[in-house]
Amino acid sequence: MLATYAPLVGLFVLAAGFALFSVTAAPFIGPRRYNSAKLEAYECGIEPVDQPLSGGRFPIKYYLTAMLFIVFDIEIVFLYPWAVANDQLGLFGLVEMVVFIATVFIAYAYVWRRGGLEWD
């Protein structure tokens, strides 16, 4: 009975072996040309700024981006069950999903109009 799992176990062993080999061999094989630009923190093209150890204030755009992500992520989460059960829901499910997508689209249009998607 355990013989049916042998290919799966073999795949896991092969993946773990490759990961361990890559991590242990990289320092010996990889290039060692370090300069000041490579040693700096990279923050998506934004120049990193030193902040005090007690913390600092984050721009509101970080929070707005996170909230927008949550809104549109929730829309996608609700679209999957609807797509799976589309035949059983019939016209009622279609109308409910159109109302839901219209509501999210109104929120998207509002954010777009207010400039929430602009990066200055």
HUHUHU-V505536 format. One line per field, one symbol per residue. phi: phi as a letter, one per 40 degrees, with the letter a starting at -180 (. if undefined). burial: b if it has 16 or more other ideal C-beta (glycine too) atoms within 10 Angstrom, else e. A space follows every 50 residues. Layout:
# HUHUHU-V505536
phi->???
burial->???
This chain:
# HUHUHU-V505536
phi->.ccccdcccccccccccccccccccdcccccbbcbccccccbbfgcccbc bccchaccccccccccccccccccccccccccccbccccgcdcccccccc ccccccccccccccgcccbc
burial->eeeeeeeeeeeeeeeeeeeeeeeeeeeeeeeeeeeeeeeeeeeeeeeeee eeeeeeeeeeeeeeeeeeeeeeeebeeeeeeeeeeeeeeeeeeeeebeee eeebeeebeebeeeeeeeee
